[in-house]
Amino acid sequence: MSTTDHVLDLAHRWAQAEEANDPELLGQVLAEDFVGVGPLGFVLNRKQWLARFGNGLTNSKFRIEDPQVHEHGPAAAVVVGVDAQETRFHGGENNGRFRLTLFAVRPADRWLVAGITIGPLRPRPGARPGEGD
């Protein structure tokens, strides 16, 4: 399996754990020094990210669309794609499509998620509809 295949597999396992609302499964793919940036700009460490499910977060759909892997040597890669999610937090909806950047590292014999950034998905200024999103 190529590096790209391993990293795409990791990204999809991360999304499956998010959709399953399973902190144990999610913990298996997150690096110990993981940092996550949520769609509203908040920053969470690994412990805080895993605790979201017990603090009112529920995902009913969580998919990565159009993932593109950018390799950075044998032990680092970045995945850029779209997070299509149906999510509730304390009863309020946070559904939508967001820009996703996933940072993958391989500190030993397996790939882990070192960081996630989820943010607004907007076209680039001056782009025609559907171009550059």
Steps between C-alpha positions, in 0.01 A plus 500: 500500500632847410538788744201669339288188552607471866421866566161483325418190706593690818284798399200276433548310829507838680174603327339164585594542868354853496178376340477215754546751788756254637779656708674162543518439126598862443775473760659222295568735208595822684862578587577570866579865419194541274350847462163570340358829377122495471276684253454797734875536559524334842817297569485167685773264612463121468324454835254782427433375146418152628275644773271680250267201472435501874450877496199518268643437151321249276596426140242321286695542174869569457667451162816620329433602142763556231802423722834599350819370661817709496800293612784667692767233523460148634337599831274799439206584276216748475149415383282781367136430431145579600336390825131434430336466838170485681581595856314614809649666806274546802198477270620758249588401146843548347429329168681586183804470285828629638857523374704224666876482544631184668865471601630143501829379650672166527716516813556121504331216315155652441340821380323727752300822482718777647254779436172602342375837385132536408399838364273690264464381143480805279596558139816694437431869427419552133440129434205387294241281677641148556856611427756473780282361781 
